[in-house]
């Protein structure tokens, strides 16, 4: 894994650390279903990108 991929993976992990608590809070206070879906989609896409980077 080159430096660029490592840096991108670090950024993805930081974003995931911020998004997971927001998702948990959004699930507890289900005011906006669209926000919940958006957070779930963003987390899944970041996880997929992280898996792709780790595989390369």
C-alpha distance (Angstrom), angle and dihedral (degrees) to the residues before:
residue distance angle dihedral
X1 . . .
X2 3.79 . .
X3 3.80 127.9 .
X4 3.78 94.0 -97.3
X5 3.81 93.0 53.9
X6 3.81 91.8 46.6
X7 3.79 91.0 51.2
X8 3.81 91.5 48.7
X9 3.81 90.3 49.0
X10 3.81 90.3 51.5
X11 3.80 90.5 51.2
X12 3.80 91.5 48.6
X13 3.81 91.6 50.4
X14 3.81 91.6 50.2
X15 3.80 91.1 50.0
X16 3.80 90.8 48.8
X17 3.80 90.7 51.2
X18 3.81 89.2 55.2
X19 3.80 96.3 42.6
X20 3.80 99.7 48.5
X21 3.84 95.5 64.9
X22 3.81 89.6 44.7
X23 3.79 89.3 53.1
X24 3.79 91.7 49.5
X25 3.80 90.7 49.9
X26 3.77 91.5 47.2
X27 3.80 90.5 52.3
X28 3.81 91.3 51.8
X29 3.79 93.0 48.0
X30 3.78 102.5 37.3
X31 3.80 98.0 -174.6
X32 3.77 96.1 130.9
X33 3.80 117.6 35.1
X34 3.80 90.7 -175.2
X35 3.81 91.6 59.9
X36 3.80 90.3 49.8
X37 3.80 91.5 52.1
X38 3.81 91.5 46.0
X39 3.81 92.1 52.4
X40 3.81 92.0 47.5
X41 3.81 91.0 49.9
X42 3.79 93.0 48.0
X43 3.80 92.5 48.8
X44 3.79 93.0 48.3
X45 3.80 92.6 48.8
X46 3.81 91.6 49.1
X47 3.80 91.1 48.5
X48 3.79 90.5 50.6
X49 3.80 91.5 49.9
X50 3.82 90.7 48.4
X51 3.80 91.0 51.0
X52 3.80 90.2 49.6
X53 3.81 91.5 50.8
X54 3.80 92.2 48.2
X55 3.80 91.1 50.6
X56 3.80 93.3 54.3
